[in-house]
């Protein structure tokens, strides 16, 4: 995990991300409740699918912001910094694809 500090690309939409994550947190609690109440397994799986989709949406949004902000700035700088940011982005995409 990168320890880069500074002005991250997602900060302009930070509140939007926090609202979406709060909703996702509620979805996870709802799934917990469904299991606790021994609801029908297909209904639980449907909710898990919705939760997974919501998390992927956040991930794609953050990746987009990272590419537009952090990677673009690094490419403008060039050299090892650009190579490192491109490699970091490629690895992040690979993790998202595997999940």
C-alpha positions as CSV (number, residue, x, y, z in Angstrom):
1,X,0.0,0.0,0.0
2,X,1.3,3.4,-0.9
3,X,2.1,6.0,1.7
4,X,1.7,8.9,-0.7
5,X,0.5,12.0,1.1
6,X,-1.1,15.0,-0.4
7,X,-4.1,16.0,-2.5
8,X,-5.7,12.8,-3.7
9,X,-7.9,12.8,-6.8
10,X,-11.0,11.6,-5.0
11,X,-11.1,14.4,-2.4
12,X,-13.4,16.5,-4.7
13,X,-16.0,13.8,-4.4
14,X,-15.1,12.7,-0.8
15,X,-18.6,13.3,0.5
16,X,-20.1,11.3,-2.3
17,X,-17.8,8.4,-1.6
18,X,-18.6,8.6,2.1
19,X,-22.3,8.5,1.5
20,X,-22.0,5.5,-0.8
21,X,-19.8,3.7,1.7
22,X,-22.3,4.4,4.5
23,X,-25.0,2.8,2.3
24,X,-22.7,-0.2,1.6
25,X,-22.1,-0.5,5.3
26,X,-25.9,-0.7,5.8
27,X,-26.2,-3.4,3.1
28,X,-23.6,-5.5,4.9
29,X,-25.4,-5.1,8.2
30,X,-28.6,-6.1,6.4
31,X,-27.0,-9.3,5.1
32,X,-25.8,-10.0,8.7
33,X,-29.3,-9.6,9.9
34,X,-30.7,-11.9,7.1
35,X,-28.3,-14.7,8.1
36,X,-29.1,-14.2,11.8
37,X,-32.8,-14.4,11.0
38,X,-32.1,-17.5,8.8
39,X,-33.7,-16.1,5.7
40,X,-33.7,-17.9,2.4
41,X,-30.2,-18.5,1.0
42,X,-31.0,-17.2,-2.5
43,X,-32.3,-13.9,-1.0
44,X,-29.0,-13.6,0.9
45,X,-27.0,-14.3,-2.2
46,X,-28.9,-11.7,-4.1
47,X,-28.0,-9.1,-1.5
48,X,-24.4,-10.2,-1.5
49,X,-24.4,-9.7,-5.3
50,X,-25.8,-6.2,-4.8
51,X,-23.2,-5.4,-2.2
52,X,-20.4,-6.7,-4.4
53,X,-21.6,-4.5,-7.2
54,X,-21.8,-1.5,-5.0
55,X,-18.2,-2.0,-3.8
56,X,-17.0,-2.5,-7.4
57,X,-18.7,0.8,-8.3
58,X,-16.8,2.6,-5.6
59,X,-13.5,0.8,-6.6
60,X,-14.0,1.8,-10.3
61,X,-14.7,5.4,-9.3
62,X,-11.6,5.6,-7.1
63,X,-9.5,4.0,-9.8
64,X,-10.8,6.5,-12.3
65,X,-9.9,9.4,-10.0
66,X,-6.5,7.8,-9.3
67,X,-5.7,7.6,-13.1
68,X,-7.0,11.1,-13.8
69,X,-5.1,12.7,-10.9
70,X,-2.2,10.8,-9.4
71,X,-1.1,8.8,-12.5
72,X,-1.5,11.8,-14.9
73,X,0.6,14.0,-12.6
74,X,3.2,11.3,-12.3
75,X,3.4,10.8,-16.1
76,X,3.9,14.5,-16.5
77,X,6.8,14.3,-14.1
78,X,8.2,11.3,-16.0
79,X,11.0,9.0,-15.0
80,X,10.9,6.5,-12.2
81,X,7.9,8.3,-10.6
82,X,5.8,7.7,-13.7
83,X,6.9,4.1,-14.0
84,X,6.1,3.5,-10.3
85,X,2.6,5.0,-10.6
86,X,1.8,3.1,-13.8
87,X,2.9,-0.1,-12.2
88,X,0.9,0.6,-9.1
89,X,-2.2,1.3,-11.2
90,X,-1.7,-1.9,-13.2
91,X,-1.5,-3.9,-10.0
92,X,-4.6,-2.3,-8.6
93,X,-6.5,-3.1,-11.8
94,X,-5.2,-6.7,-11.6
95,X,-6.5,-7.0,-8.0
96,X,-9.9,-5.7,-9.0
97,X,-10.2,-8.1,-11.9
98,X,-9.3,-11.1,-9.7
99,X,-11.9,-10.2,-7.1
